[in-house]
Amino acid sequence: MFARFNGTQEPVLDDLDAEIEWHLRADLPDSRTLHGHEDVKQLVAEWTAAFEDFQTEPVEVSEVAGRTIAVLHARGSVRGSGQEVDMDEVWVFSWYGEKITEIREYRTKEEALRSLGSSVER
């Protein structure tokens, strides 16, 4: 999914349920919950407009409490400013069959694990 997105800057809607709920990180100024493919397309359009070369790479992927936890490394240049973004964040995926039904973003793996009520070692 990330390789296809990074190569095209297009949303990978085939992987997402039509009724996807995507909860952006609560600590971000534009925090909100996206609903459905149209909201995801809008988010990707915002990222594409804001960054010249935005890339997201999975660093670690695991399963906890029936969900997929992906530690991601994101980087890119803010369009027109030369300012670099280089950060990690964690996404928790919920699935129904082969489709992602929900994504929740967190700053750290510890936050993600706490949200799942998990006492799994880091």
TORFI-550726 format. One record per residue (C-alpha): x, y, z; residue number from 1. Coordinates in nm, 3 decimals, always signed. Layout:
# TORFI-550726
+---------+---------+---------+-----+
:      px :      py :      pz :   k :
+---------+---------+---------+-----+
:       X :       Y :       Z : NUM :
...
+---------+---------+---------+-----+
***
This chain:
# TORFI-550726
+---------+---------+---------+-----+
:      px :      py :      pz :   k :
+---------+---------+---------+-----+
:  +0.000 :  +0.000 :  +0.000 :   1 :
:  +0.273 :  +0.251 :  +0.095 :   2 :
:  +0.489 :  +0.166 :  -0.206 :   3 :
:  +0.195 :  +0.228 :  -0.440 :   4 :
:  +0.107 :  +0.556 :  -0.267 :   5 :
:  +0.467 :  +0.680 :  -0.261 :   6 :
:  +0.506 :  +0.603 :  -0.630 :   7 :
:  +0.194 :  +0.788 :  -0.744 :   8 :
:  +0.080 :  +1.023 :  -0.466 :   9 :
:  -0.267 :  +0.877 :  -0.526 :  10 :
:  -0.482 :  +0.730 :  -0.251 :  11 :
:  -0.479 :  +0.352 :  -0.247 :  12 :
:  -0.856 :  +0.319 :  -0.228 :  13 :
:  -0.854 :  -0.051 :  -0.323 :  14 :
:  -0.711 :  -0.126 :  +0.023 :  15 :
:  -0.969 :  +0.087 :  +0.205 :  16 :
:  -1.330 :  +0.003 :  +0.284 :  17 :
:  -1.572 :  +0.245 :  +0.116 :  18 :
:  -1.683 :  +0.357 :  +0.465 :  19 :
:  -1.329 :  +0.397 :  +0.604 :  20 :
:  -1.289 :  +0.609 :  +0.917 :  21 :
:  -0.947 :  +0.772 :  +0.942 :  22 :
:  -0.872 :  +0.954 :  +1.268 :  23 :
:  -0.588 :  +1.202 :  +1.223 :  24 :
:  -0.353 :  +1.260 :  +1.515 :  25 :
:  -0.525 :  +1.448 :  +1.796 :  26 :
:  -0.221 :  +1.672 :  +1.856 :  27 :
:  -0.221 :  +1.816 :  +1.502 :  28 :
:  -0.383 :  +2.154 :  +1.427 :  29 :
:  -0.596 :  +2.002 :  +1.149 :  30 :
:  -0.702 :  +1.697 :  +1.351 :  31 :
:  -1.028 :  +1.548 :  +1.231 :  32 :
:  -1.190 :  +1.222 :  +1.133 :  33 :
:  -1.220 :  +1.137 :  +0.766 :  34 :
:  -1.520 :  +0.937 :  +0.646 :  35 :
:  -1.512 :  +0.744 :  +0.319 :  36 :
:  -1.307 :  +0.753 :  +0.002 :  37 :
:  -1.385 :  +1.116 :  -0.087 :  38 :
:  -1.239 :  +1.243 :  +0.242 :  39 :
:  -0.927 :  +1.028 :  +0.189 :  40 :
:  -0.885 :  +1.170 :  -0.163 :  41 :
:  -0.910 :  +1.521 :  -0.015 :  42 :
:  -0.646 :  +1.443 :  +0.248 :  43 :
:  -0.405 :  +1.311 :  -0.015 :  44 :
:  -0.469 :  +1.621 :  -0.226 :  45 :
:  -0.382 :  +1.835 :  +0.079 :  46 :
:  -0.058 :  +1.640 :  +0.136 :  47 :
:  +0.032 :  +1.664 :  -0.232 :  48 :
:  -0.027 :  +2.040 :  -0.229 :  49 :
:  +0.174 :  +2.088 :  +0.092 :  50 :
:  +0.476 :  +1.871 :  +0.009 :  51 :
:  +0.702 :  +1.839 :  -0.292 :  52 :
:  +0.819 :  +1.484 :  -0.224 :  53 :
:  +0.621 :  +1.332 :  +0.063 :  54 :
:  +0.712 :  +0.969 :  +0.139 :  55 :
:  +0.583 :  +0.734 :  +0.409 :  56 :
:  +0.773 :  +0.414 :  +0.484 :  57 :
:  +0.675 :  +0.141 :  +0.731 :  58 :
:  +0.958 :  +0.081 :  +0.982 :  59 :
:  +0.788 :  -0.184 :  +1.195 :  60 :
:  +0.459 :  -0.371 :  +1.154 :  61 :
:  +0.300 :  -0.590 :  +1.420 :  62 :
:  -0.036 :  -0.722 :  +1.530 :  63 :
:  -0.187 :  -0.646 :  +1.870 :  64 :
:  -0.540 :  -0.715 :  +1.988 :  65 :
:  -0.652 :  -0.807 :  +1.635 :  66 :
:  -0.526 :  -0.482 :  +1.482 :  67 :
:  -0.221 :  -0.396 :  +1.276 :  68 :
:  +0.021 :  -0.144 :  +1.425 :  69 :
:  +0.254 :  +0.025 :  +1.178 :  70 :
:  +0.538 :  +0.248 :  +1.294 :  71 :
:  +0.593 :  +0.482 :  +0.999 :  72 :
:  +0.870 :  +0.718 :  +0.897 :  73 :
:  +0.745 :  +1.020 :  +0.702 :  74 :
:  +0.961 :  +1.273 :  +0.524 :  75 :
:  +0.930 :  +1.541 :  +0.264 :  76 :
:  +0.994 :  +1.903 :  +0.178 :  77 :
:  +0.730 :  +2.165 :  +0.244 :  78 :
:  +0.639 :  +2.303 :  -0.097 :  79 :
:  +0.796 :  +2.641 :  -0.167 :  80 :
:  +0.984 :  +2.670 :  +0.163 :  81 :
:  +1.261 :  +2.412 :  +0.152 :  82 :
:  +1.168 :  +2.318 :  +0.510 :  83 :
:  +1.213 :  +1.946 :  +0.570 :  84 :
:  +0.972 :  +1.724 :  +0.759 :  85 :
:  +1.129 :  +1.409 :  +0.902 :  86 :
:  +0.927 :  +1.227 :  +1.167 :  87 :
:  +0.788 :  +0.899 :  +1.290 :  88 :
:  +0.427 :  +0.829 :  +1.376 :  89 :
:  +0.215 :  +0.522 :  +1.437 :  90 :
:  -0.100 :  +0.411 :  +1.259 :  91 :
:  -0.336 :  +0.147 :  +1.395 :  92 :
:  -0.537 :  -0.035 :  +1.128 :  93 :
:  -0.865 :  -0.222 :  +1.182 :  94 :
:  -0.969 :  -0.471 :  +0.917 :  95 :
:  -1.276 :  -0.644 :  +0.784 :  96 :
:  -1.158 :  -0.919 :  +0.552 :  97 :
:  -0.905 :  -0.768 :  +0.313 :  98 :
:  -1.020 :  -0.407 :  +0.360 :  99 :
:  -0.901 :  -0.147 :  +0.610 : 100 :
:  -1.207 :  -0.014 :  +0.792 : 101 :
:  -1.036 :  +0.227 :  +1.030 : 102 :
:  -0.703 :  +0.404 :  +1.073 : 103 :
:  -0.605 :  +0.582 :  +1.394 : 104 :
:  -0.288 :  +0.792 :  +1.405 : 105 :
:  -0.066 :  +0.837 :  +1.713 : 106 :
:  +0.262 :  +1.014 :  +1.790 : 107 :
:  +0.422 :  +0.707 :  +1.948 : 108 :
:  +0.387 :  +0.331 :  +1.967 : 109 :
:  +0.328 :  +0.365 :  +2.342 : 110 :
:  +0.023 :  +0.586 :  +2.278 : 111 :
:  -0.109 :  +0.337 :  +2.024 : 112 :
:  -0.064 :  +0.045 :  +2.263 : 113 :
:  -0.233 :  +0.236 :  +2.545 : 114 :
:  -0.530 :  +0.305 :  +2.317 : 115 :
:  -0.567 :  -0.069 :  +2.267 : 116 :
:  -0.536 :  -0.136 :  +2.639 : 117 :
:  -0.229 :  -0.344 :  +2.566 : 118 :
:  +0.046 :  -0.425 :  +2.810 : 119 :
:  +0.263 :  -0.568 :  +2.533 : 120 :
:  +0.632 :  -0.488 :  +2.571 : 121 :
:  +0.765 :  -0.223 :  +2.337 : 122 :
+---------+---------+---------+-----+
***
